[in-house]
């Protein structure tokens, strides 16, 4: 084939023709991590109303369960001065970083934010000796790290650079 014929044949392969296994793996992982962050963030806004019915809204916002807040407050190593801002922002940051990950808007930045959130949450659980939660969050941290390694294979992104 001539160079022109080869280029024409390559052009007919379709949108997914340049996608490698790593591209597909990253897409699946990116979608999972984005969905996980969004759903977790949204769950922070669910609560029981006056009629004991489930309701959604900012007035029901709870970053962490009260039982955990109490345990954190009782631990002398827990940075109490940072807990208020952390609790206030956690749900919102999870939703925003999750949406950014899903649509590919600053994917690397959103993944780093999620990874740092999971590390911060892990720190708290380590202090109160919640080993099952630590292991569960370690899996999330590993998935975020894997996604950051595979981010170079990101094909569907609004802003691929970051």
C-alpha positions in Angstrom: 0.0 0.0 0.0 1.1 3.6 -0.6 1.4 6.0 2.3 -1.9 7.7 1.3 -3.7 4.3 1.1 -2.3 3.3 4.6 -3.4 6.6 6.1 -6.9 6.2 4.6 -7.2 2.6 5.9 -6.0 3.8 9.4 -8.7 6.6 9.3 -11.4 4.0 8.7 -10.6 2.0 11.8 -12.8 4.0 14.0 -12.8 6.0 17.2 -11.5 3.2 19.4 -8.8 2.0 17.1 -5.9 3.4 19.1 -7.2 2.2 22.4 -4.9 -0.2 24.2 -5.7 -2.5 27.1 -4.3 0.1 29.4 -6.7 2.7 27.9 -9.7 0.5 28.7 -8.3 -0.4 32.1 -7.9 3.3 33.0 -11.3 4.2 31.7 -13.0 1.5 33.9 -10.9 2.5 36.9 -11.6 6.2 36.3 -15.3 5.6 36.1 -15.3 3.5 39.2 -13.3 5.9 41.3 -15.4 8.9 40.1 -18.7 7.1 40.8 -17.4 6.0 44.2 -16.4 9.5 45.2 -19.7 11.1 44.0 -21.9 8.5 45.7 -19.9 8.7 48.9 -20.1 12.5 48.9 -23.9 12.4 48.2 -24.5 10.0 51.0 -23.2 12.6 53.4 -26.3 14.7 52.6 -28.9 12.0 53.4 -30.6 12.0 56.8 -33.9 11.3 58.6 -36.4 14.2 58.6 -38.9 15.0 61.4 -41.2 12.2 60.2 -38.3 9.8 60.3 -38.3 9.6 56.5 -35.1 9.6 54.5 -34.4 13.1 53.1 -31.7 14.8 51.1 -30.3 18.2 51.6 -27.6 20.3 53.2 -29.5 20.4 56.5 -28.8 16.6 56.8 -25.1 16.9 56.0 -22.9 14.7 58.2 -19.3 14.1 57.1 -18.7 11.3 59.5 -21.0 9.4 61.9 -21.3 10.9 65.4 -19.8 7.8 67.0 -16.6 8.3 65.0 -16.5 12.0 65.7 -16.6 11.2 69.4 -13.8 8.7 69.1 -11.7 11.2 67.1 -12.3 13.9 69.7 -11.2 11.6 72.5 -7.9 10.8 70.8 -5.1 13.1 71.9 -3.2 12.7 68.6 -6.2 13.7 66.5 -5.7 17.3 65.1 -8.9 18.8 66.5 -8.2 22.3 64.9 -8.4 20.7 61.5 -11.4 18.5 62.1 -14.0 21.2 61.7 -12.8 22.4 58.2 -12.2 18.8 57.2 -15.8 17.7 58.2 -17.3 20.8 56.5 -15.6 20.2 53.2 -15.4 16.4 52.9 -18.7 15.7 51.2 -18.4 18.6 48.8 -14.8 17.7 47.8 -15.8 14.1 47.3 -18.6 15.1 44.9 -16.5 17.7 43.1 -13.4 15.5 42.7 -15.7 12.5 41.7 -17.4 14.6 39.0 -14.1 15.8 37.7 -12.8 12.3 37.5 -15.9 11.0 35.7 -15.8 13.7 33.0 -12.1 13.9 32.7 -11.7 17.5 33.9 -8.3 17.7 35.5 -8.3 14.0 36.0 -4.8 13.8 37.6 -5.6 16.7 40.0 -9.0 15.1 41.0 -7.3 11.7 41.5 -4.6 13.3 43.7 -7.3 15.1 45.8 -9.2 11.8 46.2 -6.0 10.0 47.2 -5.1 12.7 49.8 -8.7 12.5 51.2 -8.4 8.7 51.6 -5.0 9.1 53.3 -6.4 11.7 55.7 -9.4 9.4 56.5 -7.0 6.5 57.0 -5.0 8.6 59.4 -8.1 9.1 61.6 -9.0 5.4 61.5 -5.4 4.4 62.4 -5.6 6.6 65.5 -8.8 5.0 66.7 -7.6 1.5 65.7 -10.3 0.7 63.1 -8.2 -1.8 61.2 -11.0 -3.0 58.9 -11.6 0.6 57.8 -7.9 1.2 57.3 -7.7 -1.9 55.1 -10.8 -0.8 53.1 -9.3 2.7 52.6 -5.9 1.2 51.7 -7.6 -0.5 48.7 -9.0 2.9 47.6 -5.5 4.5 47.9 -4.0 1.7 45.9 -6.7 2.1 43.2 -6.0 5.9 43.0 -2.3 5.2 42.8 -2.9 2.7 40.0 -5.1 5.3 38.2 -2.4 7.9 38.4 0.1 5.5 36.9 -2.3 4.7 34.0 -3.4 8.4 33.6 -1.1 8.7 30.6 -3.6 6.3 28.8 -6.5 8.7 29.3 -8.4 9.1 26.1 -11.8 10.6 27.0 -11.0 13.8 28.8 -12.0 17.4 28.8 -8.6 18.5 30.0 -6.1 15.8 29.4 -3.0 17.7 30.6 -3.9 17.7 34.3 
